[in-house]
Amino acid sequence: MRRAYLESIFRTIEWLGLDYDHGPTGPDDFLRHYSQLLHQPAYNYLLRRLRLVPGLLHASTRSRTNGLEIPVDLDQPGAAWRAQVPPGTTVSFADGWQGTSSLDLGAAMPDFVLRKKDAVVAYQLASIADDLRLGTTLIVRGQDLLPSTAAQLWLAQQLPETTAFSAARIQFLHHPLLTDSEGRKLSKSQQQPLDRGVLNAATGPQPVYEAVARLLQLPAGAGESLKALQQALG
């Protein structure tokens, strides 16, 4: 994660007046104690174990630019490792926002990356390992990450070490996305490194509280303050 994005996260938490009981206290504490770079041995262990699952992995030098598939050996430098999802694989799980979610993973993500070309573990596997290590029991994501959740739930069942990452143990909620006037998703990738977005545009955090209250269809007045929002949420 870029340092500017990391700093923006902690500035936003402070600006919103949010408090939390566990986790890093700031960017430096995050980098010293919580960065994924510190957990590469655990990720690599899972990669080695997944490599032993018959027919699960294949290596490729495919790039985003040309999309050409060039199968290579798993040990070839510069090759990405991909998980092969059997055609017709459907993943279903309970979602706190829209009830039961069901996705044809074989069509949506037929061969997603587990290890990138630089030999660093990719998001899907790192996310599973981190959530298990931290004892995560609730995962809140945007609806654009529904395929990733399905991929992680399927992947976790391929090893006994990761089967605890399941919808039976973890609650999932995929919320609608915030969009701009043209319907494009608002994200940090659309901002300049030092752009503070709503922190500069608003005089205080109340517009955010109000937006959350509207999104969750809470009673009138729930967005007047953080305390009112917390009380409405119970």
FIKOLRO-806829 format. One line per field, with one value per residue: residue number from 1; x, y, z of N, C-alpha, C in turn. Coordinates in pm, whole numbers, always signed. Layout:
N
num	(NUM, ...)
n.px	(X, ...)
n.py	(Y, ...)
n.pz	(Z, ...)
ca.px	(X, ...)
ca.py	(Y, ...)
ca.pz	(Z, ...)
c.px	(X, ...)
c.py	(Y, ...)
c.pz	(Z, ...)
***
This chain:
234
num	(1, 2, 3, 4, 5, 6, 7, 8, 9, 10, 11, 12, 13, 14, 15, 16, 17, 18, 19, 20, 21, 22, 23, 24, 25, 26, 27, 28, 29, 30, 31, 32, 33, 34, 35, 36, 37, 38, 39, 40, 41, 42, 43, 44, 45, 46, 47, 48, 49, 50, 51, 52, 53, 54, 55, 56, 57, 58, 59, 60, 61, 62, 63, 64, 65, 66, 67, 68, 69, 70, 71, 72, 73, 74, 75, 76, 77, 78, 79, 80, 81, 82, 83, 84, 85, 86, 87, 88, 89, 90, 91, 92, 93, 94, 95, 96, 97, 98, 99, 100, 101, 102, 103, 104, 105, 106, 107, 108, 109, 110, 111, 112, 113, 114, 115, 116, 117, 118, 119, 120, 121, 122, 123, 124, 125, 126, 127, 128, 129, 130, 131, 132, 133, 134, 135, 136, 137, 138, 139, 140, 141, 142, 143, 144, 145, 146, 147, 148, 149, 150, 151, 152, 153, 154, 155, 156, 157, 158, 159, 160, 161, 162, 163, 164, 165, 166, 167, 168, 169, 170, 171, 172, 173, 174, 175, 176, 177, 178, 179, 180, 181, 182, 183, 184, 185, 186, 187, 188, 189, 190, 191, 192, 193, 194, 195, 196, 197, 198, 199, 200, 201, 202, 203, 204, 205, 206, 207, 208, 209, 210, 211, 212, 213, 214, 215, 216, 217, 218, 219, 220, 221, 222, 223, 224, 225, 226, 227, 228, 229, 230, 231, 232, 233, 234)
n.px	(+84, +50, +224, +98, -173, -209, -164, -378, -595, -574, -594, -856, -1003, -955, -1067, -1335, -1398, -1384, -1331, -1137, -1071, -869, -576, -353, -205, -137, +22, +304, +308, +152, +318, +532, +425, +198, +203, +170, +408, +546, +449, +513, +643, +435, +244, +385, +414, +148, +121, +303, +173, -67, +32, +63, -187, -365, -400, -476, -317, -172, +91, +166, +257, +94, -13, -172, -191, -165, -303, -241, -212, +45, +146, +365, +631, +582, +802, +934, +1104, +943, +688, +336, +133, -166, -496, -696, -1027, -1278, -1502, -1842, -1844, -2011, -2056, -2213, -2337, -2437, -2533, -2511, -2633, -2783, -2909, -2899, -2616, -2514, -2279, -2146, -1854, -1672, -1719, -1698, -1444, -1231, -958, -787, -527, -280, -14, +192, +382, +619, +673, +540, +279, -63, -368, -604, -527, -364, -551, -722, -541, -469, -717, -779, -562, -604, -842, -1087, -1435, -1635, -1680, -1683, -1752, -1741, -1993, -1870, -1675, -1782, -1725, -1459, -1492, -1633, -1435, -1238, -1371, -1407, -1139, -1033, -1133, -973, -758, -681, -580, -700, -975, -1135, -1194, -1482, -1832, -1982, -1852, -1772, -1925, -2057, -2089, -2190, -2188, -2371, -2207, -2049, -2090, -1987, -2121, -2146, -2184, -1961, -1751, -1643, -1315, -988, -801, -871, -792, -555, -227, -205, -457, -728, -994, -1323, -1257, -1152, -1355, -1582, -1711, -1713, -1760, -2032, -2185, -2099, -2191, -2464, -2488, -2428, -2643, -2858, -2790, -2816, -3077, -3180, -3366, -3501, -3283, -3082, -2835, -2731, -2520, -2222, -2276, -2557, -2583, -2458, -2632, -2864, -2787, -2776)
n.py	(-119, +223, +482, +732, +667, +509, +690, +857, +696, +678, +950, +997, +827, +952, +1204, +1140, +1077, +821, +535, +251, -86, -264, -307, -122, +188, +396, +502, +436, +241, +51, -26, -133, -345, -463, -487, -665, -754, -857, -1106, -1284, -1543, -1711, -1686, -1797, -2057, -2150, -2129, -2326, -2551, -2543, -2591, -2862, -2964, -3157, -3055, -2794, -2556, -2349, -2213, -1898, -1655, -1458, -1128, -818, -649, -776, -1012, -1273, -1620, -1803, -2098, -2210, -2361, -2402, -2324, -2139, -1832, -1515, -1593, -1603, -1755, -1928, -2006, -2269, -2277, -2513, -2552, -2452, -2432, -2323, -2083, -2023, -1810, -1660, -1324, -1017, -792, -839, -1082, -1424, -1486, -1593, -1721, -1790, -1903, -2028, -1906, -1634, -1588, -1765, -1840, -1720, -1508, -1626, -1606, -1345, -1220, -1128, -1298, -1246, -1297, -1289, -1090, -1250, -1490, -1385, -1235, -1430, -1563, -1352, -1281, -1515, -1527, -1299, -1355, -1277, -1211, -1075, -941, -662, -537, -373, -415, -471, -648, -897, -1123, -1173, -1249, -1489, -1633, -1653, -1800, -2043, -2111, -2139, -2380, -2567, -2645, -2801, -2632, -2387, -2404, -2293, -2042, -1958, -1930, -2019, -1949, -1685, -1371, -1200, -891, -709, -402, -145, +64, +383, +645, +881, +1178, +1083, +819, +665, +458, +576, +598, +547, +532, +713, +955, +1221, +1176, +1339, +1430, +1501, +1455, +1421, +1522, +1770, +1890, +1900, +2072, +1940, +1610, +1544, +1528, +1279, +1103, +1141, +1042, +773, +703, +737, +545, +311, +324, +436, +577, +916, +1177, +1017, +1060, +1291, +1310, +1135, +992, +974, +818, +581, +505, +457, +238, +54)
n.pz	(+0, -83, +87, +110, +80, +304, +513, +464, +534, +817, +883, +802, +971, +1219, +1166, +1135, +1390, +1492, +1700, +1801, +1913, +1858, +1664, +1441, +1556, +1395, +1083, +1108, +1311, +1185, +969, +1109, +1256, +1138, +864, +554, +456, +665, +699, +504, +517, +620, +417, +203, +291, +269, -7, -90, +9, -136, -384, -387, -423, -643, -979, -919, -943, -1200, -1400, -1553, -1801, -1877, -1955, -1857, -2068, -2326, -2290, -2364, -2324, -2196, -2112, -1858, -1660, -1306, -1162, -1312, -1338, -1305, -1364, -1306, -1055, -1087, -973, -1076, -1146, -1152, -1430, -1396, -1123, -845, -594, -293, -36, +278, +289, +454, +353, +116, +149, +51, -145, -462, -683, -1002, -999, -1166, -1408, -1353, -1232, -1352, -1339, -1115, -980, -756, -679, -762, -1049, -948, -748, -512, -282, -385, -356, -293, -155, +51, +189, +297, +472, +645, +764, +902, +1078, +1232, +1350, +1238, +1225, +1100, +786, +590, +279, -46, -303, -538, -479, -446, -620, -537, -270, -308, -444, -245, -46, -181, -238, +19, +102, -9, +139, +452, +646, +611, +613, +807, +724, +637, +545, +751, +978, +950, +908, +627, +458, +187, +67, -120, -370, -335, -562, -819, -985, -1240, -1212, -1157, -958, -645, -543, -395, -595, -783, -692, -642, -496, -261, -224, -23, -52, +63, +310, +266, +123, +285, +576, +810, +960, +948, +698, +606, +804, +760, +501, +541, +706, +529, +337, +485, +541, +779, +1061, +1051, +1146, +1236, +1125, +1236, +1412, +1523, +1756, +1746, +1518, +1598, +1803, +1657, +1517, +1709)
ca.px	(+0, +126, +228, -1, -304, -210, -181, -514, -686, -572, -649, -1001, -1055, -951, -1162, -1470, -1418, -1401, -1238, -1135, -1008, -758, -518, -244, -240, -103, +100, +430, +276, +106, +432, +620, +364, +81, +222, +173, +547, +593, +386, +544, +666, +307, +183, +462, +379, +21, +146, +365, +70, -159, +101, +49, -325, -364, -478, -523, -237, -92, +173, +141, +321, -7, -11, -298, -192, -194, -396, -202, -182, +164, +170, +505, +650, +561, +930, +997, +1103, +858, +556, +234, +62, -311, -582, -790, -1159, -1350, -1625, -1966, -1831, -2096, -2034, -2325, -2314, -2528, -2481, -2587, -2704, -2877, -2952, -2809, -2546, -2471, -2197, -2080, -1713, -1603, -1735, -1657, -1300, -1190, -818, -739, -386, -244, +120, +220, +504, +736, +676, +470, +143, -167, -471, -702, -470, -320, -670, -763, -443, -477, -842, -767, -464, -660, -968, -1195, -1566, -1724, -1610, -1768, -1688, -1829, -2053, -1779, -1585, -1853, -1648, -1342, -1538, -1662, -1307, -1171, -1443, -1375, -998, -1007, -1172, -876, -656, -733, -532, -775, -1119, -1207, -1244, -1606, -1951, -2036, -1777, -1754, -2037, -2019, -2185, -2141, -2272, -2366, -2092, -2067, -2052, -1991, -2238, -2151, -2203, -1835, -1719, -1545, -1207, -862, -722, -909, -745, -413, -172, -227, -596, -797, -1132, -1430, -1201, -1135, -1479, -1682, -1666, -1709, -1796, -2175, -2235, -2069, -2288, -2594, -2484, -2437, -2780, -2943, -2753, -2868, -3221, -3205, -3467, -3461, -3203, -2974, -2709, -2699, -2392, -2172, -2349, -2692, -2568, -2428, -2754, -2958, -2737, -2792)
ca.py	(+0, +347, +554, +839, +607, +464, +809, +905, +612, +717, +1085, +988, +769, +1057, +1309, +1090, +1058, +680, +471, +106, -155, -349, -269, -23, +321, +492, +445, +375, +118, -45, -77, -211, -463, -518, -495, -800, -792, -929, -1238, -1359, -1687, -1781, -1692, -1890, -2191, -2187, -2150, -2458, -2652, -2540, -2650, -3008, -3003, -3195, -2979, -2664, -2442, -2348, -2091, -1827, -1525, -1369, -991, -747, -572, -855, -1118, -1400, -1724, -1881, -2189, -2236, -2437, -2323, -2275, -2043, -1694, -1421, -1651, -1592, -1878, -1906, -2115, -2308, -2307, -2600, -2497, -2486, -2417, -2218, -2056, -1953, -1776, -1560, -1187, -934, -684, -882, -1220, -1524, -1454, -1712, -1676, -1890, -1865, -2079, -1809, -1499, -1585, -1904, -1869, -1599, -1510, -1651, -1551, -1255, -1248, -1094, -1402, -1199, -1351, -1198, -1047, -1349, -1579, -1304, -1195, -1546, -1585, -1243, -1288, -1626, -1491, -1194, -1401, -1195, -1275, -994, -878, -566, -500, -323, -519, -506, -754, -1024, -1234, -1202, -1327, -1624, -1696, -1684, -1910, -2166, -2142, -2179, -2520, -2655, -2686, -2813, -2520, -2264, -2429, -2208, -1925, -2009, -1851, -2068, -1886, -1542, -1300, -1113, -788, -637, -283, -72, +152, +527, +682, +1024, +1220, +1006, +679, +594, +427, +661, +516, +619, +531, +828, +1076, +1251, +1123, +1423, +1475, +1453, +1428, +1477, +1593, +1909, +1944, +1919, +2147, +1844, +1475, +1516, +1478, +1137, +1035, +1147, +952, +637, +684, +718, +418, +203, +350, +455, +680, +1056, +1226, +924, +1110, +1421, +1302, +998, +929, +940, +708, +461, +466, +401, +106, -36)
ca.pz	(+0, -86, +214, +108, +103, +443, +596, +441, +612, +958, +894, +788, +1095, +1322, +1127, +1159, +1533, +1521, +1792, +1782, +2025, +1817, +1536, +1446, +1602, +1291, +973, +1149, +1384, +1084, +894, +1198, +1320, +1071, +719, +497, +432, +782, +705, +382, +541, +633, +284, +120, +337, +207, -149, -105, +34, -249, -499, -378, -456, -785, -1076, -871, -989, -1323, -1411, -1678, -1819, -1933, -1907, -1874, -2192, -2445, -2255, -2422, -2227, -2228, -1999, -1825, -1538, -1186, -1111, -1403, -1287, -1376, -1394, -1203, -1024, -1092, -928, -1180, -1093, -1246, -1489, -1327, -977, -790, -451, -230, +104, +333, +286, +545, +284, +14, +169, -5, -269, -535, -796, -1086, -990, -1283, -1517, -1311, -1204, -1381, -1302, -1049, -940, -616, -661, -873, -1125, -866, -644, -393, -276, -432, -260, -249, -53, +165, +263, +377, +579, +742, +840, +996, +1182, +1317, +1409, +1184, +1222, +1017, +674, +518, +153, -149, -385, -648, -432, -432, -680, -455, -155, -355, -475, -120, +20, -254, -221, +157, +122, -75, +237, +589, +728, +586, +603, +902, +649, +578, +577, +877, +1087, +923, +848, +517, +416, +70, +57, -248, -385, -351, -698, -849, -1062, -1363, -1178, -1140, -819, -579, -488, -375, -718, -864, -627, -641, -371, -144, -225, +96, -88, +143, +424, +225, +67, +390, +693, +920, +920, +949, +570, +596, +890, +693, +386, +594, +754, +411, +276, +568, +557, +921, +1087, +1038, +1257, +1271, +1074, +1291, +1482, +1534, +1865, +1697, +1423, +1676, +1874, +1560, +1477, +1823)
c.px	(+89, +114, +120, -142, -317, -233, -323, -616, -691, -620, -801, -1065, -1062, -1055, -1306, -1500, -1433, -1294, -1243, -1048, -884, -707, -413, -293, -211, -18, +229, +408, +228, +225, +523, +559, +253, +97, +226, +316, +603, +545, +411, +573, +536, +238, +254, +436, +249, +36, +208, +262, -29, -97, +85, -91, -332, -457, -521, -449, -184, -19, +154, +221, +224, +5, -146, -307, -227, -288, -361, -161, -63, +192, +319, +510, +632, +690, +997, +991, +1012, +722, +462, +170, -87, -385, -684, -922, -1233, -1474, -1748, -1959, -1913, -2072, -2152, -2293, -2414, -2461, -2572, -2665, -2813, -2921, -2851, -2749, -2499, -2398, -2139, -1932, -1635, -1612, -1679, -1506, -1242, -1047, -753, -598, -371, -105, +155, +354, +631, +750, +613, +327, +41, -278, -555, -647, -424, -439, -720, -671, -454, -603, -841, -673, -523, -791, -1088, -1326, -1670, -1642, -1710, -1692, -1791, -1881, -1965, -1682, -1658, -1778, -1524, -1381, -1566, -1532, -1236, -1239, -1413, -1231, -969, -1041, -1074, -769, -719, -693, -620, -926, -1201, -1254, -1367, -1722, -2018, -1972, -1769, -1881, -1984, -2130, -2122, -2236, -2267, -2248, -2134, -2013, -2055, -2113, -2253, -2161, -2076, -1806, -1616, -1441, -1080, -780, -755, -858, -596, -357, -201, -369, -669, -947, -1231, -1376, -1179, -1267, -1582, -1624, -1655, -1760, -1946, -2229, -2208, -2166, -2425, -2599, -2496, -2579, -2875, -2917, -2815, -3018, -3259, -3307, -3411, -3387, -3088, -2838, -2666, -2563, -2347, -2248, -2488, -2687, -2543, -2552, -2855, -2917, -2747, -2661)
c.py	(+125, +422, +661, +784, +563, +583, +864, +826, +657, +860, +1080, +930, +874, +1165, +1268, +1070, +913, +630, +321, +43, -233, -301, -162, +114, +429, +426, +375, +243, +11, -108, -164, -343, -530, -535, -640, -846, -874, -1074, -1322, -1508, -1767, -1793, -1796, -2035, -2238, -2209, -2287, -2569, -2658, -2603, -2802, -3057, -3035, -3108, -2841, -2547, -2461, -2215, -2030, -1698, -1426, -1230, -927, -679, -657, -972, -1255, -1499, -1806, -1971, -2215, -2319, -2346, -2262, -2172, -1902, -1605, -1475, -1630, -1728, -1847, -2030, -2144, -2351, -2397, -2533, -2544, -2476, -2297, -2206, -1975, -1925, -1669, -1424, -1097, -823, -736, -1027, -1318, -1476, -1585, -1667, -1795, -1852, -1913, -1986, -1674, -1487, -1724, -1938, -1746, -1619, -1536, -1599, -1469, -1286, -1216, -1188, -1358, -1252, -1246, -1182, -1162, -1438, -1501, -1264, -1309, -1564, -1477, -1252, -1404, -1591, -1392, -1237, -1322, -1273, -1195, -924, -792, -519, -437, -438, -557, -617, -886, -1140, -1271, -1283, -1471, -1700, -1738, -1799, -2043, -2207, -2196, -2326, -2618, -2707, -2700, -2695, -2396, -2285, -2347, -2078, -1971, -1920, -1900, -1998, -1734, -1486, -1207, -1012, -710, -521, -223, +25, +298, +566, +834, +1055, +1144, +855, +599, +574, +525, +572, +598, +626, +649, +959, +1096, +1208, +1207, +1477, +1416, +1439, +1499, +1553, +1740, +1971, +1975, +1997, +2057, +1710, +1448, +1471, +1328, +1057, +1029, +1051, +806, +607, +660, +581, +301, +219, +359, +567, +821, +1099, +1136, +973, +1243, +1423, +1156, +923, +886, +822, +577, +412, +403, +262, +5, -79)
c.pz	(+0, +48, +220, +135, +250, +537, +583, +522, +757, +979, +890, +913, +1205, +1293, +1155, +1307, +1574, +1616, +1767, +1889, +1986, +1681, +1552, +1487, +1498, +1184, +1016, +1223, +1287, +1013, +980, +1241, +1239, +920, +672, +469, +547, +785, +580, +409, +552, +497, +198, +162, +271, +57, -175, -86, -83, -373, -501, -411, -606, -871, -1035, -935, -1129, -1328, -1548, -1681, -1884, -1873, -1929, -2009, -2313, -2418, -2309, -2313, -2275, -2108, -1981, -1698, -1417, -1133, -1201, -1343, -1371, -1413, -1276, -1180, -1018, -1042, -1037, -1117, -1193, -1302, -1412, -1176, -930, -640, -398, -84, +147, +334, +368, +479, +193, +27, +112, -136, -333, -661, -870, -1093, -1111, -1402, -1479, -1292, -1227, -1343, -1239, -993, -791, -582, -783, -938, -1047, -747, -513, -397, -317, -328, -206, -138, +70, +252, +352, +497, +686, +827, +939, +1110, +1281, +1383, +1362, +1178, +1143, +911, +598, +395, +60, -235, -504, -608, -404, -498, -598, -332, -195, -383, -347, -47, -48, -229, -81, +182, +57, +20, +375, +677, +717, +583, +702, +838, +573, +620, +704, +996, +1073, +859, +739, +490, +301, +40, -83, -250, -389, -488, -715, -936, -1193, -1338, -1162, -992, -764, -514, -476, -502, -808, -808, -650, -505, -248, -137, -105, +73, +1, +264, +392, +182, +175, +507, +815, +874, +910, +813, +549, +681, +822, +575, +431, +640, +636, +348, +351, +597, +705, +942, +1071, +1164, +1294, +1226, +1130, +1360, +1485, +1644, +1821, +1601, +1497, +1751, +1779, +1515, +1590, +1882)
***
